[in-house]
């Protein structure tokens, strides 16, 4: 799987069903293993706001065709 494939998937928190956003960046160790995912949630109400979330590979429950399911508390 390519990084660009991961960036197209929506991230959903299975704990509360919230939409976390899409992957904006990855942190990779020296051996090439993914350590952390970074996602950016953008909201457009009366003004633009964004929030960055960070989660580890251990918090990923499933990577599906369209979504990435994570378990965040």
C-alpha angles and dihedrals in degrees: 000000000000126000088240089058090055092048091059094058124092116234116226126188107223092200095070104001093245123155107238096185131239133313111274099173145357132217112216128188126226092271092055097254120140111248103172139009120213121204133185122213114198124196128191112196120125089329136011118267134168136192128198119217126193125201135168129237087250089064092057109103100178139351108213135180094273106009144041113220116210133177111225126166 
